[in-house]
Amino acid sequence: MTAPTADTPPPEPCLTRRRGVELSLLVCAVLISVYGYIGVGLARSGAVPPDAVAYGAGLGVLALLAHLAVRFRAPYADPLLLPIAVLLNGIGLVLIYRLDLETPGVRAAPTQLVWSALGVALFTAAVIALSDHRVLQRYAYVSVTAALALLTMPIFFPAVNGAKIWIRVGGLSFQPGEFAKILLAVFFAAYLAANSNALACTGRRIISRLQLPTGRVLGPVLAVWAVSVGVLVVERDLGSSLLFFGLFVIMLYVATGRTGWIAVGLVLAAAGAFAVGSLEPHVHGRVEDWLHPFATIEAGQGPNQLAQSLFAFASGGMLGTGLGRGHSVLIGFAAKSDFILATAGEELGLVGLMAIVLLYALLVERGYRAGLALRDPFGRLLAVGLASIVAIQVFVIAGGVTGLIPLTGMAMPFLAQGGSSVVTNWVIVALLIKVSDSARTPERAPVEPGVVAESMEAGR
């Protein structure tokens, strides 16, 4: 038996598929959701809901179909991604069902379940049809063209609750910006992977280790800043503006490793937010509500939505009032959408709320982990971008409903009512599944030099 020489590379770790672990976690996720569903029924009527078995069976079938798609088409994928998505989706359905009991004339849970089924169907289709995530790199410019078209479409439709972010045709409605965020992540990943060297050129040193990029490479970030502010001004959509611009700055920093881009991003974001927050009435009203959440109470007009949300969190305390025993429905029409986290905070308490936040944090961390394990720049940036979409949304929404930052009109991933949101988030998880499968597959062939530039040229 001979000892290995110094030139012999160390053996690669043997990665198991761990699909059995994933299946076990999926069973736990479904059982937790069914337990919450039964708990709401017991708290409200003292009896188990008659459709509890049907609800559990439906959620279980969706989870099983998604698991089978991953088992056969992405066998080395991270075993935590799918169970986390199923659990968050299940908790969201329970919270919406709980609020439906307070508004019997407006039932949203059945519709949300249909949208969830559609999201799982698209998840399954994406996992099966997408053989390699690097194929998306060829469609960089197609993606950005489609994204810009989707972003501008709501301009030609009437505003809903002060913002032009919806397209309504007959009885159907959807938010095209939800789909645009995935397409923009694909474009940003492809663009930055092909131009990271130019963007990382040494610029002017300001203080200590802080460097700003040279003027000739500021064009892309200035263009994205202008588009984000334009979306905010025309559509009065603060959430989408923060999401798109924040996504680009994060991916830019990851691609170049230069803190100067973070500085430029913060300055431009602050300048745009101050200007629009001061001049645009709808956004200015959101800022005023944030600065003075109890002004309507002092004026004798009753609590506004943000004040009611803060009351709900305070009522929940450490352990919560219990599922079905809160009063967050007093928030009003946005209780099932923008303020769904207030219901979780009141009825599950700080402990339950932190558990939900940790689920999101784990989902984002596993996305980042998959990206860091990849060799090709496009896949690395795509994973970071998709995970950052979830992270930015959670921060913006949680910060808004707790009074940390001005409120926006975004939907909490998987939890909040909204078909467009739940469908696109399932697609995000599908892409992260494929990326993690590529990262964890043993003896994956390395990307040849120049493949990024060649793919970008093909996309032109």
C-alpha positions as CSV (number, residue, x, y, z in Angstrom):
1,M,0.0,0.0,0.0
2,T,1.6,3.2,-1.2
3,A,1.1,6.7,0.3
4,P,-0.3,9.3,-2.0
5,T,2.2,11.7,-3.5
6,A,2.1,15.5,-3.0
7,D,0.8,16.0,-6.5
8,T,-2.2,13.7,-6.0
9,P,-5.4,15.8,-5.5
10,P,-7.4,15.0,-2.4
11,P,-10.5,12.8,-3.1
12,E,-13.7,14.7,-3.6
13,P,-16.3,14.2,-0.8
14,C,-19.0,11.7,-1.5
15,L,-22.3,13.5,-1.7
16,T,-25.4,11.4,-1.1
17,R,-28.7,12.3,-2.7
18,R,-30.6,12.6,0.5
19,R,-34.0,12.3,-1.1
20,G,-35.2,10.3,1.8
21,V,-34.4,13.2,4.1
22,E,-36.3,15.5,1.9
23,L,-39.4,13.2,1.9
24,S,-39.3,12.9,5.7
25,L,-39.1,16.7,6.0
26,L,-42.0,17.1,3.6
27,V,-44.2,14.8,5.7
28,C,-43.4,16.9,8.7
29,A,-44.2,20.1,6.8
30,V,-47.6,18.8,5.7
31,L,-48.4,17.6,9.2
32,I,-47.5,20.9,10.7
33,S,-49.8,22.7,8.2
34,V,-52.7,20.3,8.9
35,Y,-52.2,20.7,12.6
36,G,-52.5,24.5,12.2
37,Y,-55.6,24.1,10.1
38,I,-57.2,21.9,12.7
39,G,-56.1,24.3,15.5
40,V,-57.9,27.2,13.8
41,G,-61.1,25.1,13.5
42,L,-61.0,24.1,17.2
43,A,-60.4,27.6,18.3
44,R,-63.2,29.1,16.3
45,S,-65.9,26.5,16.5
46,G,-64.7,23.9,18.9
47,A,-64.7,21.2,16.2
48,V,-62.3,19.8,13.6
49,P,-62.9,21.4,10.2
50,P,-64.9,18.9,8.0
51,D,-62.5,19.4,5.1
52,A,-59.3,19.0,7.2
53,V,-58.6,15.6,5.6
54,A,-59.1,17.0,2.1
55,Y,-56.8,19.9,2.8
56,G,-54.1,17.6,4.1
57,A,-54.5,15.3,1.2
58,G,-54.4,18.1,-1.3
59,L,-51.2,19.6,0.2
60,G,-49.6,16.2,0.5
61,V,-50.3,15.3,-3.1
62,L,-48.7,18.6,-4.3
63,A,-45.7,18.0,-2.1
64,L,-45.3,14.4,-3.4
65,L,-45.5,15.5,-7.0
66,A,-42.8,18.1,-6.4
67,H,-40.7,15.6,-4.6
68,L,-40.9,13.0,-7.4
69,A,-39.9,15.7,-9.9
70,V,-36.8,16.5,-7.8
71,R,-36.0,12.8,-7.1
72,F,-35.8,12.0,-10.8
73,R,-34.6,15.2,-12.4
74,A,-32.5,16.9,-9.7
75,P,-31.4,13.9,-7.5
76,Y,-28.5,15.8,-5.8
77,A,-30.4,19.0,-5.0
78,D,-30.4,20.5,-1.5
79,P,-32.9,18.5,0.6
80,L,-34.1,21.5,2.6
81,L,-35.3,23.8,-0.2
82,L,-38.5,22.0,-1.1
83,P,-39.7,21.3,2.5
84,I,-39.2,24.9,3.5
85,A,-41.3,26.1,0.5
86,V,-44.0,23.6,1.3
87,L,-44.1,24.5,5.0
88,L,-44.2,28.3,4.3
89,N,-47.0,27.8,1.7
90,G,-48.9,25.6,4.1
91,I,-48.6,28.2,6.9
92,G,-49.8,30.9,4.5
93,L,-52.9,28.8,3.6
94,V,-53.7,28.3,7.3
95,L,-53.4,32.1,8.1
96,I,-55.6,33.0,5.1
97,Y,-58.2,30.4,6.1
98,R,-58.2,31.8,9.6
99,L,-58.9,35.3,8.3
100,D,-61.5,34.0,5.9
101,L,-63.5,32.9,9.0
102,E,-63.8,36.6,9.9
103,T,-64.8,37.6,6.4
104,P,-67.2,34.9,5.2
105,G,-68.3,36.9,2.2
106,V,-64.8,37.1,0.8
107,R,-63.0,33.8,0.9
108,A,-59.4,33.8,-0.3
109,A,-58.1,30.4,0.9
110,P,-59.7,28.2,-1.9
111,T,-58.3,30.6,-4.6
112,Q,-54.9,30.6,-2.9
113,L,-54.9,26.8,-2.9
114,V,-55.6,26.8,-6.6
115,W,-52.7,29.3,-7.2
116,S,-50.5,27.1,-5.0
117,A,-51.3,24.1,-7.2
118,L,-50.4,26.1,-10.3
119,G,-47.2,27.1,-8.7
120,V,-46.3,23.5,-7.9
121,A,-47.2,22.6,-11.5
122,L,-44.8,25.2,-12.8
123,F,-42.2,24.1,-10.3
124,T,-42.5,20.5,-11.6
125,A,-42.4,21.6,-15.2
126,A,-39.3,23.8,-14.6
127,V,-37.4,21.0,-12.8
128,I,-38.2,18.5,-15.5
129,A,-37.8,20.7,-18.6
130,L,-34.6,22.6,-17.6
131,S,-31.7,20.3,-18.2
132,D,-29.0,22.7,-17.1
133,H,-29.4,26.2,-15.6
134,R,-26.7,27.5,-17.9
135,V,-29.2,27.3,-20.8
136,L,-30.9,30.4,-19.4
137,Q,-27.7,32.4,-20.1
138,R,-28.4,32.3,-23.8
139,Y,-31.7,34.2,-23.3
140,A,-30.3,37.2,-21.4
141,Y,-31.5,39.9,-23.7
142,V,-34.8,38.1,-24.4
143,S,-35.3,38.1,-20.6
144,V,-34.6,41.8,-20.1
145,T,-36.9,42.7,-23.0
146,A,-39.7,40.7,-21.6
147,A,-39.1,42.1,-18.1
148,L,-39.3,45.7,-19.3
149,A,-42.5,44.9,-21.3
150,L,-44.1,43.3,-18.2
151,L,-43.1,46.3,-16.0
152,T,-44.7,48.9,-18.4
153,M,-47.9,47.0,-19.0
154,P,-49.7,48.2,-15.7
155,I,-49.3,51.8,-16.8
156,F,-52.2,51.4,-19.2
157,F,-54.5,50.0,-16.5
158,P,-56.3,51.8,-13.7
159,A,-54.6,52.2,-10.3
160,V,-55.6,49.8,-7.5
161,N,-55.3,51.2,-3.9
162,G,-53.1,54.0,-5.2
163,A,-50.6,52.0,-7.2
164,K,-50.5,50.8,-10.8
165,I,-49.1,47.4,-10.4
166,W,-52.1,45.2,-11.4
167,I,-53.5,44.0,-14.7
168,R,-57.2,43.2,-14.5
169,V,-59.0,41.5,-17.4
170,G,-62.5,40.4,-16.6
171,G,-62.4,38.6,-13.3
172,L,-58.7,37.8,-13.5
173,S,-55.8,39.9,-12.2
174,F,-52.1,39.5,-11.8
175,Q,-49.0,41.5,-11.1
176,P,-46.5,41.4,-14.0
177,G,-43.8,42.8,-11.8
178,E,-43.7,39.4,-9.9
179,F,-42.7,37.6,-13.1
180,A,-40.3,40.4,-14.2
181,K,-38.1,40.0,-11.1
182,I,-37.1,36.5,-12.2
183,L,-36.3,37.6,-15.7
184,L,-34.3,40.5,-14.4
185,A,-32.3,38.2,-12.2
186,V,-31.5,36.1,-15.2
187,F,-30.4,39.1,-17.2
188,F,-28.3,40.6,-14.4
189,A,-26.5,37.3,-13.8
190,A,-25.7,36.9,-17.5
191,Y,-24.6,40.6,-17.9
192,L,-22.5,40.7,-14.8
193,A,-20.9,37.3,-15.5
194,A,-19.8,38.5,-18.9
195,N,-18.6,42.0,-17.8
196,S,-17.4,41.5,-14.2
197,N,-13.8,42.3,-15.2
198,A,-14.7,45.6,-16.7
199,L,-16.9,46.5,-13.7
200,A,-14.1,45.6,-11.3
201,C,-11.6,48.0,-12.8
202,T,-9.8,50.1,-10.2
203,G,-11.4,53.4,-9.7
204,R,-10.8,56.5,-7.6
205,R,-10.0,55.8,-3.9
206,I,-12.2,57.9,-1.6
207,I,-11.3,56.9,2.0
208,S,-9.3,54.0,3.4
209,R,-10.3,50.9,1.4
210,L,-13.4,52.4,-0.2
211,Q,-13.2,52.7,-4.0
212,L,-15.7,54.1,-6.4
213,P,-15.8,52.6,-9.9
214,T,-14.6,54.6,-12.9
215,G,-17.1,56.9,-14.7
216,R,-17.3,54.8,-17.9
217,V,-18.7,51.8,-16.1
218,L,-21.2,53.7,-14.0
219,G,-23.7,53.6,-17.0
220,P,-25.4,50.3,-16.2
221,V,-26.0,51.1,-12.5
222,L,-27.2,54.6,-13.4
223,A,-29.6,53.1,-16.0
224,V,-31.1,50.6,-13.5
225,W,-31.4,53.4,-10.9
226,A,-33.3,55.5,-13.4
227,V,-35.6,52.6,-14.4
228,S,-36.3,51.8,-10.7
229,V,-37.2,55.5,-9.9
230,G,-39.2,55.7,-13.1
231,V,-41.3,52.6,-12.0
232,L,-41.8,54.3,-8.7
233,V,-42.9,57.6,-10.2
234,V,-45.2,56.3,-12.9
235,E,-46.7,53.2,-11.1
236,R,-46.3,54.5,-7.6
237,D,-44.8,51.2,-6.6
238,L,-42.2,51.7,-3.9
239,G,-41.7,47.9,-3.3
240,S,-40.8,47.0,-6.9
241,S,-38.4,49.9,-7.1
242,L,-36.5,48.9,-4.0
243,L,-36.5,45.2,-5.1
244,F,-35.1,45.8,-8.6
245,F,-32.5,48.3,-7.6
246,G,-31.4,46.4,-4.5
247,L,-31.2,43.2,-6.5
248,F,-28.9,44.7,-9.1
249,V,-26.6,46.3,-6.5
250,I,-26.2,43.1,-4.5
251,M,-25.4,41.1,-7.6
252,L,-23.0,43.8,-8.7
253,Y,-21.2,43.6,-5.4
254,V,-21.0,39.8,-5.6
255,A,-19.7,39.9,-9.2
256,T,-16.9,42.5,-8.5
257,G,-16.2,42.3,-4.8
258,R,-16.0,46.1,-4.7
259,T,-17.5,48.0,-1.8
260,G,-17.6,51.1,-4.0
261,W,-20.7,49.7,-5.7
262,I,-22.5,49.4,-2.4
263,A,-21.7,53.0,-1.6
264,V,-23.0,54.2,-5.0
265,G,-26.1,52.1,-4.6
266,L,-26.9,53.5,-1.2
267,V,-26.4,57.1,-2.3
268,L,-28.6,56.7,-5.4
269,A,-31.3,54.8,-3.6
270,A,-31.4,57.4,-0.8
271,A,-31.5,60.3,-3.4
272,G,-34.3,58.7,-5.4
273,A,-36.3,57.8,-2.3
274,F,-36.0,61.3,-0.8
275,A,-37.0,63.0,-4.1
276,V,-40.0,60.8,-4.8
277,G,-41.0,60.6,-1.2
278,S,-41.2,64.3,-1.1
279,L,-42.9,65.0,-4.4
280,E,-45.2,62.0,-5.1
281,P,-48.4,62.2,-3.0
282,H,-49.1,58.5,-2.7
283,V,-45.5,57.7,-1.6
284,H,-45.4,60.8,0.6
285,G,-48.5,59.5,2.4
286,R,-46.8,56.2,3.1
287,V,-43.8,58.1,4.6
288,E,-46.0,60.3,6.7
289,D,-47.8,57.2,8.1
290,W,-44.5,55.7,8.9
291,L,-43.3,58.8,10.7
292,H,-46.5,59.3,12.6
293,P,-48.3,55.9,12.9
294,F,-50.7,57.1,15.6
295,A,-51.6,60.5,14.0
296,T,-55.1,59.3,13.0
297,I,-55.8,58.1,16.5
298,E,-54.8,61.5,18.0
299,A,-57.0,63.2,15.4
300,G,-60.0,61.1,16.5
301,Q,-60.2,59.2,13.2
302,G,-59.3,55.8,14.7
303,P,-56.2,53.7,14.0
304,N,-54.9,53.3,10.5
305,Q,-53.5,50.0,9.1
306,L,-50.0,50.5,10.4
307,A,-51.3,51.3,13.9
308,Q,-53.5,48.2,13.9
309,S,-50.6,46.1,12.8
310,L,-48.5,47.4,15.7
311,F,-51.3,46.7,18.1
312,A,-51.5,43.1,16.7
313,F,-47.8,42.5,17.3
314,A,-48.1,43.9,20.8
315,S,-51.1,41.7,21.6
316,G,-49.3,38.6,20.6
317,G,-46.5,39.0,23.1
318,M,-44.0,36.2,23.4
319,L,-46.2,33.1,22.7
320,G,-49.1,34.6,20.9
321,T,-52.9,34.5,21.5
322,G,-53.2,31.1,19.7
323,L,-54.4,30.4,16.1
324,G,-57.9,31.7,15.6
325,R,-57.9,33.9,18.7
326,G,-56.5,37.2,17.4
327,H,-58.1,40.4,16.1
328,S,-55.7,41.3,13.2
329,V,-58.7,41.3,10.9
330,L,-59.3,44.9,12.2
331,I,-56.4,45.9,9.9
332,G,-58.9,45.9,7.0
333,F,-58.7,44.8,3.4
334,A,-54.9,44.2,3.4
335,A,-54.9,41.8,6.4
336,K,-54.6,38.8,4.0
337,S,-52.0,40.3,1.8
338,D,-49.7,43.1,2.9
339,F,-50.2,42.6,6.6
340,I,-50.4,38.8,6.8
341,L,-47.3,38.9,9.0
342,A,-49.3,40.8,11.7
343,T,-51.6,37.8,12.0
344,A,-48.7,35.5,12.5
345,G,-47.2,37.8,15.0
346,E,-50.4,38.2,17.0
347,E,-51.5,34.5,17.0
348,L,-48.1,32.8,17.1
349,G,-46.3,35.4,19.1
350,L,-42.6,36.4,18.9
351,V,-41.5,32.8,19.0
352,G,-43.7,31.7,16.1
353,L,-42.7,34.9,14.1
354,M,-39.0,34.2,14.6
355,A,-39.5,30.6,13.5
356,I,-41.0,31.9,10.2
357,V,-38.2,34.4,9.8
358,L,-35.7,31.7,10.4
359,L,-37.3,29.5,7.7
360,Y,-36.8,32.4,5.2
361,A,-33.3,32.9,6.4
362,L,-32.5,29.2,5.9
363,L,-34.1,29.3,2.4
364,V,-31.9,32.2,1.5
365,E,-28.8,30.7,3.1
366,R,-29.2,27.4,1.1
367,G,-29.5,29.4,-2.1
368,Y,-26.3,31.3,-1.3
369,R,-24.6,28.0,-0.4
370,A,-25.6,26.5,-3.8
371,G,-24.2,29.5,-5.6
372,L,-20.9,29.5,-3.8
373,A,-20.4,25.8,-4.6
374,L,-20.7,26.4,-8.4
375,R,-17.7,27.0,-10.7
376,D,-19.5,28.9,-13.5
377,P,-20.0,32.7,-12.8
378,F,-23.5,32.7,-14.3
379,G,-24.8,30.0,-12.0
380,R,-23.2,31.6,-9.0
381,L,-24.8,35.0,-9.7
382,L,-28.1,33.5,-10.6
383,A,-28.4,31.7,-7.3
384,V,-27.3,34.8,-5.3
385,G,-29.8,36.9,-7.2
386,L,-32.8,34.5,-6.7
387,A,-32.0,34.1,-3.0
388,S,-31.6,37.9,-2.7
389,I,-35.1,38.4,-4.2
390,V,-36.6,36.4,-1.3
391,A,-34.3,38.2,1.3
392,I,-35.2,41.7,0.0
393,Q,-38.9,41.0,0.0
394,V,-38.9,39.6,3.5
395,F,-36.9,42.6,4.8
396,V,-39.0,45.2,3.1
397,I,-42.4,43.7,4.1
398,A,-41.4,42.8,7.6
399,G,-39.8,46.2,8.1
400,G,-43.0,47.9,6.7
401,V,-45.6,46.1,8.9
402,T,-43.4,46.6,12.1
403,G,-42.8,50.3,11.4
404,L,-39.1,49.9,10.8
405,I,-39.3,51.4,7.2
406,P,-42.1,52.9,5.2
407,L,-44.7,50.4,4.1
408,T,-44.7,49.0,0.6
409,G,-47.3,47.0,-1.4
410,M,-45.3,43.8,-1.8
411,A,-46.4,40.3,-0.8
412,M,-44.7,38.1,1.8
413,P,-43.3,35.1,-0.1
414,F,-45.6,32.1,0.1
415,L,-47.5,33.5,3.1
416,A,-49.6,36.4,1.7
417,Q,-52.6,36.2,-0.5
418,G,-51.7,36.7,-4.1
419,G,-51.6,34.3,-7.0
420,S,-48.8,36.0,-8.9
421,S,-46.5,36.0,-5.9
422,V,-47.0,32.4,-4.9
423,V,-46.5,31.2,-8.5
424,T,-43.3,33.1,-9.1
425,N,-41.8,32.1,-5.7
426,W,-42.4,28.4,-6.6
427,V,-40.5,29.1,-9.9
428,I,-37.6,30.7,-7.8
429,V,-37.4,27.6,-5.7
430,A,-37.4,25.4,-8.8
431,L,-34.4,27.3,-10.2
432,L,-32.6,27.1,-6.9
433,I,-33.2,23.4,-6.9
434,K,-31.6,23.0,-10.3
435,V,-28.7,25.2,-9.3
436,S,-28.1,23.2,-6.1
437,D,-28.3,20.0,-8.1
438,S,-25.6,21.2,-10.4
439,A,-23.5,22.3,-7.5
440,R,-23.8,19.1,-5.6
441,T,-23.5,16.6,-8.5
442,P,-20.2,14.7,-8.2
443,E,-17.5,15.1,-10.8
444,R,-19.4,17.9,-12.7
445,A,-17.4,19.0,-15.7
446,P,-15.9,22.5,-15.2
447,V,-17.0,25.3,-17.4
448,E,-14.7,26.0,-20.2
449,P,-13.0,29.4,-20.3
450,G,-14.9,31.9,-22.5
451,V,-18.3,30.1,-22.2
452,V,-19.8,33.1,-20.5
453,A,-18.7,35.6,-23.3
454,E,-19.8,33.2,-26.0
455,S,-23.2,32.7,-24.4
456,M,-23.7,36.4,-24.1
457,E,-22.8,36.9,-27.7
458,A,-25.3,34.2,-28.7
459,G,-28.0,36.0,-26.6
460,R,-27.5,39.1,-28.7
